[in-house]
Amino acid sequence: MNCDRATRLISESQDRLLTAGERTVLEVHTWTCVGCRNFKRQVGFLRQAMAAFAQRHDDDEDPPMGRV
Ligand SMILES: [Zn+2]
């Protein structure tokens, strides 16, 4: 496992379920590599921020009264 593969797996984990083997090697790598640990945290934070933004945006566009 190198950083190239680790960051790619972290990105892919946002879109698909990693296999057990992929998760294991990724966890071992992020334990030992602070760069990928930071990257993983940033990706998780960005995803949460975007989900929160999408939720707010949806509420603005779609008033509760208009919902079925
Ligand atoms: Zn790394």
N, CA, C, O and the ligand as a Tripos MOL2 file, in Angstrom:
@<TRIPOS>MOLECULE
protein
  273   271    69     0     0
PROTEIN
NO_CHARGES

@<TRIPOS>ATOM
      1 N           0.8540   -1.2060    0.0000 N.3       1 MET1
      2 CA          0.0000    0.0000    0.0000 C.3       1 MET1
      3 C           0.8840    1.2490    0.0000 C.2       1 MET1
      4 O           1.7030    1.4290    0.9010 O.2       1 MET1
      5 N           0.7230    2.0970   -0.9930 N.am      2 ASN2
      6 CA          1.4190    3.3770   -0.9610 C.3       2 ASN2
      7 C           0.3730    4.4990   -0.9030 C.2       2 ASN2
      8 O          -0.8300    4.2430   -0.9550 O.2       2 ASN2
      9 N           0.8470    5.7320   -0.7950 N.am      3 CYS3
     10 CA         -0.0760    6.8430   -0.6030 C.3       3 CYS3
     11 C          -0.9870    7.0480   -1.8150 C.2       3 CYS3
     12 O          -2.1450    7.4390   -1.6690 O.2       3 CYS3
     13 N          -0.4550    6.7820   -3.0100 N.am      4 ASP4
     14 CA         -1.2600    6.9080   -4.2160 C.3       4 ASP4
     15 C          -2.4980    6.0250   -4.1370 C.2       4 ASP4
     16 O          -3.6230    6.4670   -4.3720 O.2       4 ASP4
     17 N          -2.2530    4.7650   -3.7990 N.am      5 ARG5
     18 CA         -3.3420    3.8010   -3.7290 C.3       5 ARG5
     19 C          -4.2480    4.1080   -2.5330 C.2       5 ARG5
     20 O          -5.4640    3.9410   -2.6190 O.2       5 ARG5
     21 N          -3.6720    4.5470   -1.4420 N.am      6 ALA6
     22 CA         -4.4610    4.8370   -0.2460 C.3       6 ALA6
     23 C          -5.4420    5.9780   -0.5180 C.2       6 ALA6
     24 O          -6.6230    5.8730   -0.1860 O.2       6 ALA6
     25 N          -4.9560    7.0710   -1.1230 N.am      7 THR7
     26 CA         -5.8480    8.1990   -1.3730 C.3       7 THR7
     27 C          -6.9200    7.8250   -2.3900 C.2       7 THR7
     28 O          -8.0560    8.2930   -2.3100 O.2       7 THR7
     29 N          -6.5450    6.9680   -3.3550 N.am      8 ARG8
     30 CA         -7.5510    6.5390   -4.3310 C.3       8 ARG8
     31 C          -8.6370    5.7060   -3.6490 C.2       8 ARG8
     32 O          -9.8220    5.8730   -3.9390 O.2       8 ARG8
     33 N          -8.2380    4.8190   -2.7500 N.am      9 LEU9
     34 CA         -9.2150    4.0050   -2.0130 C.3       9 LEU9
     35 C         -10.1040    4.8830   -1.1400 C.2       9 LEU9
     36 O         -11.3050    4.6370   -1.0290 O.2       9 LEU9
     37 N          -9.5160    5.9080   -0.5190 N.am     10 ILE10
     38 CA        -10.3080    6.8130    0.3290 C.3      10 ILE10
     39 C         -11.3710    7.5140   -0.5210 C.2      10 ILE10
     40 O         -12.5270    7.6240   -0.1120 O.2      10 ILE10
     41 N         -10.9730    7.9840   -1.7030 N.am     11 SER11
     42 CA        -11.9360    8.6260   -2.5920 C.3      11 SER11
     43 C         -13.0090    7.6460   -3.0380 C.2      11 SER11
     44 O         -14.1960    7.9720   -3.0460 O.2      11 SER11
     45 N         -12.5830    6.4340   -3.4120 N.am     12 GLU12
     46 CA        -13.5410    5.4380   -3.8860 C.3      12 GLU12
     47 C         -14.5100    5.0280   -2.7910 C.2      12 GLU12
     48 O         -15.6560    4.6730   -3.0690 O.2      12 GLU12
     49 N         -14.0500    5.0760   -1.5430 N.am     13 SER13
     50 CA        -14.9130    4.6500   -0.4390 C.3      13 SER13
     51 C         -16.1220    5.5680   -0.2880 C.2      13 SER13
     52 O         -17.0980    5.2090    0.3700 O.2      13 SER13
     53 N         -16.0560    6.7700   -0.9080 N.am     14 GLN14
     54 CA        -17.2120    7.6640   -0.8810 C.3      14 GLN14
     55 C         -18.2990    7.1920   -1.8410 C.2      14 GLN14
     56 O         -19.4710    7.5280   -1.6730 O.2      14 GLN14
     57 N         -17.9110    6.4220   -2.8370 N.am     15 ASP15
     58 CA        -18.8390    6.0340   -3.8960 C.3      15 ASP15
     59 C         -19.2340    4.5670   -3.8540 C.2      15 ASP15
     60 O         -20.2780    4.1890   -4.3870 O.2      15 ASP15
     61 N         -18.4150    3.7450   -3.2300 N.am     16 ARG16
     62 CA        -18.7190    2.3180   -3.1860 C.3      16 ARG16
     63 C         -18.2080    1.7380   -1.8870 C.2      16 ARG16
     64 O         -17.3800    2.3370   -1.2010 O.2      16 ARG16
     65 N         -18.7220    0.5460   -1.5550 N.am     17 LEU17
     66 CA        -18.2260   -0.1550   -0.3780 C.3      17 LEU17
     67 C         -16.8910   -0.7990   -0.7070 C.2      17 LEU17
     68 O         -16.7690   -1.5130   -1.7020 O.2      17 LEU17
     69 N         -15.8990   -0.5500    0.1190 N.am     18 LEU18
     70 CA        -14.6210   -1.2290   -0.0700 C.3      18 LEU18
     71 C         -14.7400   -2.6670    0.4120 C.2      18 LEU18
     72 O         -15.5540   -2.9850    1.2790 O.2      18 LEU18
     73 N         -13.9100   -3.5290   -0.1690 N.am     19 THR19
     74 CA        -13.8820   -4.9080    0.3140 C.3      19 THR19
     75 C         -13.2090   -4.9330    1.6810 C.2      19 THR19
     76 O         -12.5470   -3.9730    2.0770 O.2      19 THR19
     77 N         -13.3840   -6.0360    2.3940 N.am     20 ALA20
     78 CA        -12.7750   -6.1630    3.7170 C.3      20 ALA20
     79 C         -11.2630   -6.0250    3.6230 C.2      20 ALA20
     80 O         -10.6330   -5.3970    4.4750 O.2      20 ALA20
     81 N         -10.6870   -6.6150    2.5840 N.am     21 GLY21
     82 CA         -9.2410   -6.5290    2.4040 C.3      21 GLY21
     83 C          -8.7910   -5.0990    2.1550 C.2      21 GLY21
     84 O          -7.7820   -4.6520    2.7010 O.2      21 GLY21
     85 N          -9.5500   -4.3790    1.3200 N.am     22 GLU22
     86 CA         -9.2110   -2.9850    1.0350 C.3      22 GLU22
     87 C          -9.3010   -2.1350    2.2940 C.2      22 GLU22
     88 O          -8.4300   -1.3060    2.5570 O.2      22 GLU22
     89 N         -10.3620   -2.3450    3.0710 N.am     23 ARG23
     90 CA        -10.5200   -1.5760    4.3050 C.3      23 ARG23
     91 C          -9.3610   -1.8360    5.2610 C.2      23 ARG23
     92 O          -8.8500   -0.9150    5.8980 O.2      23 ARG23
     93 N          -8.9540   -3.0960    5.3560 N.am     24 THR24
     94 CA         -7.8800   -3.4510    6.2900 C.3      24 THR24
     95 C          -6.5730   -2.7770    5.8930 C.2      24 THR24
     96 O          -5.9230   -2.1510    6.7310 O.2      24 THR24
     97 N          -6.1760   -2.8960    4.6240 N.am     25 VAL25
     98 CA         -4.8920   -2.3000    4.2360 C.3      25 VAL25
     99 C          -4.9710   -0.7820    4.3350 C.2      25 VAL25
    100 O          -3.9800   -0.1280    4.6580 O.2      25 VAL25
    101 N          -6.1390   -0.2230    4.0610 N.am     26 LEU26
    102 CA         -6.2880    1.2220    4.1610 C.3      26 LEU26
    103 C          -6.1610    1.6810    5.6170 C.2      26 LEU26
    104 O          -5.5200    2.6920    5.9040 O.2      26 LEU26
    105 N          -6.7790    0.9280    6.5280 N.am     27 GLU27
    106 CA         -6.6830    1.3040    7.9410 C.3      27 GLU27
    107 C          -5.2560    1.2150    8.4450 C.2      27 GLU27
    108 O          -4.7780    2.0930    9.1630 O.2      27 GLU27
    109 N          -4.5750    0.1310    8.0550 N.am     28 VAL28
    110 CA         -3.1810   -0.0200    8.4780 C.3      28 VAL28
    111 C          -2.3540    1.1410    7.9450 C.2      28 VAL28
    112 O          -1.4910    1.6710    8.6440 O.2      28 VAL28
    113 N          -2.6190    1.5320    6.7070 N.am     29 HIS29
    114 CA         -1.8480    2.6250    6.1230 C.3      29 HIS29
    115 C          -2.1510    3.9490    6.8310 C.2      29 HIS29
    116 O          -1.2290    4.7070    7.1330 O.2      29 HIS29
    117 N          -3.3970    4.2300    7.0920 N.am     30 THR30
    118 CA         -3.7270    5.5150    7.7150 C.3      30 THR30
    119 C          -3.2660    5.5750    9.1760 C.2      30 THR30
    120 O          -3.0830    6.6620    9.7240 O.2      30 THR30
    121 N          -3.0790    4.4060    9.8070 N.am     31 TRP31
    122 CA         -2.4950    4.4280   11.1500 C.3      31 TRP31
    123 C          -1.0700    4.9480   11.1060 C.2      31 TRP31
    124 O          -0.6160    5.6550   12.0060 O.2      31 TRP31
    125 N          -0.3700    4.5760   10.0260 N.am     32 THR32
    126 CA          1.0690    4.8550    9.9830 C.3      32 THR32
    127 C           1.3970    6.0770    9.1410 C.2      32 THR32
    128 O           2.5410    6.5320    9.1530 O.2      32 THR32
    129 N           0.4270    6.6280    8.4070 N.am     33 CYS33
    130 CA          0.7180    7.7200    7.4900 C.3      33 CYS33
    131 C          -0.1690    8.9180    7.8330 C.2      33 CYS33
    132 O          -1.3790    8.8900    7.6080 O.2      33 CYS33
    133 N           0.4460    9.9690    8.3790 N.am     34 VAL34
    134 CA         -0.3430   11.1190    8.8340 C.3      34 VAL34
    135 C          -0.9490   11.8630    7.6420 C.2      34 VAL34
    136 O          -2.0310   12.4400    7.7560 O.2      34 VAL34
    137 N          -0.2660   11.8540    6.5170 N.am     35 GLY35
    138 CA         -0.7860   12.5430    5.3320 C.3      35 GLY35
    139 C          -2.1110   11.9570    4.8770 C.2      35 GLY35
    140 O          -3.0570   12.6950    4.6000 O.2      35 GLY35
    141 N          -2.1840   10.6330    4.7980 N.am     36 CYS36
    142 CA         -3.4100    9.9880    4.3530 C.3      36 CYS36
    143 C          -4.4860   10.0510    5.4380 C.2      36 CYS36
    144 O          -5.6810   10.0710    5.1470 O.2      36 CYS36
    145 N          -4.0360   10.0810    6.6930 N.am     37 ARG37
    146 CA         -5.0030   10.2400    7.7800 C.3      37 ARG37
    147 C          -5.6970   11.6050    7.6620 C.2      37 ARG37
    148 O          -6.9150   11.6990    7.8130 O.2      37 ARG37
    149 N          -4.9270   12.6440    7.3970 N.am     38 ASN38
    150 CA         -5.5060   13.9750    7.2010 C.3      38 ASN38
    151 C          -6.4150   14.0080    5.9800 C.2      38 ASN38
    152 O          -7.4930   14.6020    6.0090 O.2      38 ASN38
    153 N          -5.9630   13.3590    4.8980 N.am     39 PHE39
    154 CA         -6.7690   13.3340    3.6790 C.3      39 PHE39
    155 C          -8.1170   12.6690    3.9450 C.2      39 PHE39
    156 O          -9.1580   13.1560    3.5050 O.2      39 PHE39
    157 N          -8.0840   11.5630    4.6640 N.am     40 LYS40
    158 CA         -9.3090   10.8340    4.9730 C.3      40 LYS40
    159 C         -10.2640   11.7010    5.7960 C.2      40 LYS40
    160 O         -11.4750   11.6940    5.5750 O.2      40 LYS40
    161 N          -9.7020   12.4440    6.7440 N.am     41 ARG41
    162 CA        -10.5340   13.3010    7.5810 C.3      41 ARG41
    163 C         -11.1560   14.4290    6.7480 C.2      41 ARG41
    164 O         -12.3250   14.7730    6.9240 O.2      41 ARG41
    165 N         -10.3580   14.9970    5.8400 N.am     42 GLN42
    166 CA        -10.8680   16.0770    4.9990 C.3      42 GLN42
    167 C         -11.9750   15.5940    4.0750 C.2      42 GLN42
    168 O         -12.9810   16.2810    3.8950 O.2      42 GLN42
    169 N         -11.7930   14.4130    3.4890 N.am     43 VAL43
    170 CA        -12.8140   13.8660    2.6010 C.3      43 VAL43
    171 C         -14.1130   13.6500    3.3760 C.2      43 VAL43
    172 O         -15.1940   13.9700    2.8820 O.2      43 VAL43
    173 N         -14.0070   13.1090    4.5830 N.am     44 GLY44
    174 CA        -15.1920   12.8930    5.4010 C.3      44 GLY44
    175 C         -15.8760   14.1960    5.7650 C.2      44 GLY44
    176 O         -17.1030   14.2910    5.7680 O.2      44 GLY44
    177 N         -15.0590   15.2080    6.0750 N.am     45 PHE45
    178 CA        -15.6240   16.5070    6.4410 C.3      45 PHE45
    179 C         -16.3230   17.1400    5.2490 C.2      45 PHE45
    180 O         -17.4270   17.6690    5.3860 O.2      45 PHE45
    181 N         -15.6900   17.0920    4.0780 N.am     46 LEU46
    182 CA        -16.2800   17.6850    2.8740 C.3      46 LEU46
    183 C         -17.6110   17.0280    2.5430 C.2      46 LEU46
    184 O         -18.5790   17.6940    2.1750 O.2      46 LEU46
    185 N         -17.6400   15.7110    2.6820 N.am     47 ARG47
    186 CA        -18.8500   14.9690    2.3610 C.3      47 ARG47
    187 C         -19.9980   15.3960    3.2920 C.2      47 ARG47
    188 O         -21.1280   15.5990    2.8470 O.2      47 ARG47
    189 N         -19.6860   15.5270    4.5960 N.am     48 GLN48
    190 CA        -20.7070   15.9500    5.5570 C.3      48 GLN48
    191 C         -21.1770   17.3690    5.2560 C.2      48 GLN48
    192 O         -22.3710   17.6600    5.3140 O.2      48 GLN48
    193 N         -20.2160   18.2620    4.9290 N.am     49 ALA49
    194 CA        -20.5660   19.6450    4.6480 C.3      49 ALA49
    195 C         -21.4650   19.7280    3.4150 C.2      49 ALA49
    196 O         -22.4320   20.4900    3.3950 O.2      49 ALA49
    197 N         -21.1420   18.9460    2.3960 N.am     50 MET50
    198 CA        -21.9490   18.9750    1.1830 C.3      50 MET50
    199 C         -23.3310   18.3900    1.4240 C.2      50 MET50
    200 O         -24.3170   18.8890    0.8830 O.2      50 MET50
    201 N         -23.4120   17.3460    2.2240 N.am     51 ALA51
    202 CA        -24.7050   16.7540    2.5390 C.3      51 ALA51
    203 C         -25.5630   17.7470    3.3190 C.2      51 ALA51
    204 O         -26.7640   17.8650    3.0770 O.2      51 ALA51
    205 N         -24.9410   18.4570    4.2510 N.am     52 ALA52
    206 CA        -25.6660   19.4560    5.0370 C.3      52 ALA52
    207 C         -26.1440   20.5850    4.1380 C.2      52 ALA52
    208 O         -27.2620   21.0760    4.2950 O.2      52 ALA52
    209 N         -25.2990   20.9990    3.1930 N.am     53 PHE53
    210 CA        -25.6720   22.0680    2.2750 C.3      53 PHE53
    211 C         -26.8340   21.6260    1.3860 C.2      53 PHE53
    212 O         -27.7810   22.3840    1.1740 O.2      53 PHE53
    213 N         -26.7580   20.3980    0.8670 N.am     54 ALA54
    214 CA        -27.8170   19.8890   -0.0010 C.3      54 ALA54
    215 C         -29.1370   19.8230    0.7660 C.2      54 ALA54
    216 O         -30.1990   20.1270    0.2220 O.2      54 ALA54
    217 N         -29.0570   19.4230    2.0290 N.am     55 GLN55
    218 CA        -30.2580   19.3330    2.8590 C.3      55 GLN55
    219 C         -30.8820   20.7090    3.0500 C.2      55 GLN55
    220 O         -32.0920   20.8780    2.9000 O.2      55 GLN55
    221 N         -30.0320   21.7060    3.3880 N.am     56 ARG56
    222 CA        -30.5360   23.0690    3.5680 C.3      56 ARG56
    223 C         -31.1480   23.6060    2.2860 C.2      56 ARG56
    224 O         -32.2180   24.2160    2.2940 O.2      56 ARG56
    225 N         -30.4470   23.3670    1.1830 N.am     57 HIS57
    226 CA        -30.8970   23.8660   -0.1070 C.3      57 HIS57
    227 C         -32.2680   23.2500   -0.4400 C.2      57 HIS57
    228 O         -33.1740   23.9340   -0.9140 O.2      57 HIS57
    229 N         -32.3880   21.9780   -0.1860 N.am     58 ASP58
    230 CA        -33.6350   21.2790   -0.4610 C.3      58 ASP58
    231 C         -34.7750   21.8790    0.3580 C.2      58 ASP58
    232 O         -35.8830   22.0520   -0.1490 O.2      58 ASP58
    233 N         -34.5030   22.1990    1.6310 N.am     59 ASP59
    234 CA        -35.5260   22.7840    2.4830 C.3      59 ASP59
    235 C         -35.9580   24.1540    1.9680 C.2      59 ASP59
    236 O         -37.1360   24.5080    2.0200 O.2      59 ASP59
    237 N         -34.9720   24.9310    1.4610 N.am     60 ASP60
    238 CA        -35.2980   26.2590    0.9470 C.3      60 ASP60
    239 C         -36.2060   26.1790   -0.2700 C.2      60 ASP60
    240 O         -37.1500   26.9570   -0.4120 O.2      60 ASP60
    241 N         -35.9030   25.2190   -1.1510 N.am     61 GLU61
    242 CA        -36.6010   25.1350   -2.4260 C.3      61 GLU61
    243 C         -37.9880   24.5020   -2.2770 C.2      61 GLU61
    244 O         -38.8690   24.6970   -3.1150 O.2      61 GLU61
    245 N         -38.1560   23.7560   -1.2150 N.am     62 ASP62
    246 CA        -39.3580   22.9320   -1.1150 C.3      62 ASP62
    247 C         -40.0490   23.2100    0.2150 C.2      62 ASP62
    248 O         -39.7830   22.5050    1.1890 O.2      62 ASP62
    249 N         -40.9250   24.2080    0.2940 N.am     63 PRO63
    250 CA        -41.5670   24.5530    1.5670 C.3      63 PRO63
    251 C         -42.3650   23.3740    2.1330 C.2      63 PRO63
    252 O         -42.9460   22.6070    1.3650 O.2      63 PRO63
    253 N         -42.4020   23.2190    3.4420 N.am     64 PRO64
    254 CA        -43.1160   22.0880    4.0690 C.3      64 PRO64
    255 C         -44.5750   21.9860    3.6380 C.2      64 PRO64
    256 O         -45.1110   20.8870    3.4980 O.2      64 PRO64
    257 N         -45.2240   23.1540    3.4250 N.am     65 MET65
    258 CA        -46.6310   23.1270    3.0330 C.3      65 MET65
    259 C         -46.8470   22.4270    1.7070 C.2      65 MET65
    260 O         -47.9010   21.8370    1.4700 O.2      65 MET65
    261 N         -45.8210   22.4970    0.8250 N.am     66 GLY66
    262 CA        -45.9670   21.9300   -0.5090 C.3      66 GLY66
    263 C         -45.7240   20.4410   -0.5720 C.2      66 GLY66
    264 O         -45.8670   19.8340   -1.6340 O.2      66 GLY66
    265 N         -45.3590   19.8390    0.5500 N.am     67 ARG67
    266 CA        -45.0210   18.4120    0.5260 C.3      67 ARG67
    267 C         -46.2600   17.5640    0.6630 C.2      67 ARG67
    268 O         -47.2040   17.9400    1.3580 O.2      67 ARG67
    269 N         -46.2650   16.4500    0.0190 N.am     68 VAL68
    270 CA        -47.4070   15.5270    0.0790 C.3      68 VAL68
    271 C         -47.3070   14.6910    1.3500 C.2      68 VAL68
    272 O         -48.1660   13.8480    1.6030 O.2      68 VAL68
    273 ZN         -0.0840    7.6530    2.9060 Zn       69 ZN69
@<TRIPOS>BOND
     1     1     2 1
     2     2     3 1
     3     3     4 2
     4     3     5 am
     5     5     6 1
     6     6     7 1
     7     7     8 2
     8     7     9 am
     9     9    10 1
    10    10    11 1
    11    11    12 2
    12    11    13 am
    13    13    14 1
    14    14    15 1
    15    15    16 2
    16    15    17 am
    17    17    18 1
    18    18    19 1
    19    19    20 2
    20    19    21 am
    21    21    22 1
    22    22    23 1
    23    23    24 2
    24    23    25 am
    25    25    26 1
    26    26    27 1
    27    27    28 2
    28    27    29 am
    29    29    30 1
    30    30    31 1
    31    31    32 2
    32    31    33 am
    33    33    34 1
    34    34    35 1
    35    35    36 2
    36    35    37 am
    37    37    38 1
    38    38    39 1
    39    39    40 2
    40    39    41 am
    41    41    42 1
    42    42    43 1
    43    43    44 2
    44    43    45 am
    45    45    46 1
    46    46    47 1
    47    47    48 2
    48    47    49 am
    49    49    50 1
    50    50    51 1
    51    51    52 2
    52    51    53 am
    53    53    54 1
    54    54    55 1
    55    55    56 2
    56    55    57 am
    57    57    58 1
    58    58    59 1
    59    59    60 2
    60    59    61 am
    61    61    62 1
    62    62    63 1
    63    63    64 2
    64    63    65 am
    65    65    66 1
    66    66    67 1
    67    67    68 2
    68    67    69 am
    69    69    70 1
    70    70    71 1
    71    71    72 2
    72    71    73 am
    73    73    74 1
    74    74    75 1
    75    75    76 2
    76    75    77 am
    77    77    78 1
    78    78    79 1
    79    79    80 2
    80    79    81 am
    81    81    82 1
    82    82    83 1
    83    83    84 2
    84    83    85 am
    85    85    86 1
    86    86    87 1
    87    87    88 2
    88    87    89 am
    89    89    90 1
    90    90    91 1
    91    91    92 2
    92    91    93 am
    93    93    94 1
    94    94    95 1
    95    95    96 2
    96    95    97 am
    97    97    98 1
    98    98    99 1
    99    99   100 2
   100    99   101 am
   101   101   102 1
   102   102   103 1
   103   103   104 2
   104   103   105 am
   105   105   106 1
   106   106   107 1
   107   107   108 2
   108   107   109 am
   109   109   110 1
   110   110   111 1
   111   111   112 2
   112   111   113 am
   113   113   114 1
   114   114   115 1
   115   115   116 2
   116   115   117 am
   117   117   118 1
   118   118   119 1
   119   119   120 2
   120   119   121 am
   121   121   122 1
   122   122   123 1
   123   123   124 2
   124   123   125 am
   125   125   126 1
   126   126   127 1
   127   127   128 2
   128   127   129 am
   129   129   130 1
   130   130   131 1
   131   131   132 2
   132   131   133 am
   133   133   134 1
   134   134   135 1
   135   135   136 2
   136   135   137 am
   137   137   138 1
   138   138   139 1
   139   139   140 2
   140   139   141 am
   141   141   142 1
   142   142   143 1
   143   143   144 2
   144   143   145 am
   145   145   146 1
   146   146   147 1
   147   147   148 2
   148   147   149 am
   149   149   150 1
   150   150   151 1
   151   151   152 2
   152   151   153 am
   153   153   154 1
   154   154   155 1
   155   155   156 2
   156   155   157 am
   157   157   158 1
   158   158   159 1
   159   159   160 2
   160   159   161 am
   161   161   162 1
   162   162   163 1
   163   163   164 2
   164   163   165 am
   165   165   166 1
   166   166   167 1
   167   167   168 2
   168   167   169 am
   169   169   170 1
   170   170   171 1
   171   171   172 2
   172   171   173 am
   173   173   174 1
   174   174   175 1
   175   175   176 2
   176   175   177 am
   177   177   178 1
   178   178   179 1
   179   179   180 2
   180   179   181 am
   181   181   182 1
   182   182   183 1
   183   183   184 2
   184   183   185 am
   185   185   186 1
   186   186   187 1
   187   187   188 2
   188   187   189 am
   189   189   190 1
   190   190   191 1
   191   191   192 2
   192   191   193 am
   193   193   194 1
   194   194   195 1
   195   195   196 2
   196   195   197 am
   197   197   198 1
   198   198   199 1
   199   199   200 2
   200   199   201 am
   201   201   202 1
   202   202   203 1
   203   203   204 2
   204   203   205 am
   205   205   206 1
   206   206   207 1
   207   207   208 2
   208   207   209 am
   209   209   210 1
   210   210   211 1
   211   211   212 2
   212   211   213 am
   213   213   214 1
   214   214   215 1
   215   215   216 2
   216   215   217 am
   217   217   218 1
   218   218   219 1
   219   219   220 2
   220   219   221 am
   221   221   222 1
   222   222   223 1
   223   223   224 2
   224   223   225 am
   225   225   226 1
   226   226   227 1
   227   227   228 2
   228   227   229 am
   229   229   230 1
   230   230   231 1
   231   231   232 2
   232   231   233 am
   233   233   234 1
   234   234   235 1
   235   235   236 2
   236   235   237 am
   237   237   238 1
   238   238   239 1
   239   239   240 2
   240   239   241 am
   241   241   242 1
   242   242   243 1
   243   243   244 2
   244   243   245 am
   245   245   246 1
   246   246   247 1
   247   247   248 2
   248   247   249 am
   249   249   250 1
   250   250   251 1
   251   251   252 2
   252   251   253 am
   253   253   254 1
   254   254   255 1
   255   255   256 2
   256   255   257 am
   257   257   258 1
   258   258   259 1
   259   259   260 2
   260   259   261 am
   261   261   262 1
   262   262   263 1
   263   263   264 2
   264   263   265 am
   265   265   266 1
   266   266   267 1
   267   267   268 2
   268   267   269 am
   269   269   270 1
   270   270   271 1
   271   271   272 2
@<TRIPOS>SUBSTRUCTURE
     1 MET1         2 RESIDUE 1 A MET
     2 ASN2         6 RESIDUE 1 A ASN
     3 CYS3        10 RESIDUE 1 A CYS
     4 ASP4        14 RESIDUE 1 A ASP
     5 ARG5        18 RESIDUE 1 A ARG
     6 ALA6        22 RESIDUE 1 A ALA
     7 THR7        26 RESIDUE 1 A THR
     8 ARG8        30 RESIDUE 1 A ARG
     9 LEU9        34 RESIDUE 1 A LEU
    10 ILE10       38 RESIDUE 1 A ILE
    11 SER11       42 RESIDUE 1 A SER
    12 GLU12       46 RESIDUE 1 A GLU
    13 SER13       50 RESIDUE 1 A SER
    14 GLN14       54 RESIDUE 1 A GLN
    15 ASP15       58 RESIDUE 1 A ASP
    16 ARG16       62 RESIDUE 1 A ARG
    17 LEU17       66 RESIDUE 1 A LEU
    18 LEU18       70 RESIDUE 1 A LEU
    19 THR19       74 RESIDUE 1 A THR
    20 ALA20       78 RESIDUE 1 A ALA
    21 GLY21       82 RESIDUE 1 A GLY
    22 GLU22       86 RESIDUE 1 A GLU
    23 ARG23       90 RESIDUE 1 A ARG
    24 THR24       94 RESIDUE 1 A THR
    25 VAL25       98 RESIDUE 1 A VAL
    26 LEU26      102 RESIDUE 1 A LEU
    27 GLU27      106 RESIDUE 1 A GLU
    28 VAL28      110 RESIDUE 1 A VAL
    29 HIS29      114 RESIDUE 1 A HIS
    30 THR30      118 RESIDUE 1 A THR
    31 TRP31      122 RESIDUE 1 A TRP
    32 THR32      126 RESIDUE 1 A THR
    33 CYS33      130 RESIDUE 1 A CYS
    34 VAL34      134 RESIDUE 1 A VAL
    35 GLY35      138 RESIDUE 1 A GLY
    36 CYS36      142 RESIDUE 1 A CYS
    37 ARG37      146 RESIDUE 1 A ARG
    38 ASN38      150 RESIDUE 1 A ASN
    39 PHE39      154 RESIDUE 1 A PHE
    40 LYS40      158 RESIDUE 1 A LYS
    41 ARG41      162 RESIDUE 1 A ARG
    42 GLN42      166 RESIDUE 1 A GLN
    43 VAL43      170 RESIDUE 1 A VAL
    44 GLY44      174 RESIDUE 1 A GLY
    45 PHE45      178 RESIDUE 1 A PHE
    46 LEU46      182 RESIDUE 1 A LEU
    47 ARG47      186 RESIDUE 1 A ARG
    48 GLN48      190 RESIDUE 1 A GLN
    49 ALA49      194 RESIDUE 1 A ALA
    50 MET50      198 RESIDUE 1 A MET
    51 ALA51      202 RESIDUE 1 A ALA
    52 ALA52      206 RESIDUE 1 A ALA
    53 PHE53      210 RESIDUE 1 A PHE
    54 ALA54      214 RESIDUE 1 A ALA
    55 GLN55      218 RESIDUE 1 A GLN
    56 ARG56      222 RESIDUE 1 A ARG
    57 HIS57      226 RESIDUE 1 A HIS
    58 ASP58      230 RESIDUE 1 A ASP
    59 ASP59      234 RESIDUE 1 A ASP
    60 ASP60      238 RESIDUE 1 A ASP
    61 GLU61      242 RESIDUE 1 A GLU
    62 ASP62      246 RESIDUE 1 A ASP
    63 PRO63      250 RESIDUE 1 A PRO
    64 PRO64      254 RESIDUE 1 A PRO
    65 MET65      258 RESIDUE 1 A MET
    66 GLY66      262 RESIDUE 1 A GLY
    67 ARG67      266 RESIDUE 1 A ARG
    68 VAL68      270 RESIDUE 1 A VAL
    69 ZN69       273 GROUP 0 **** ****
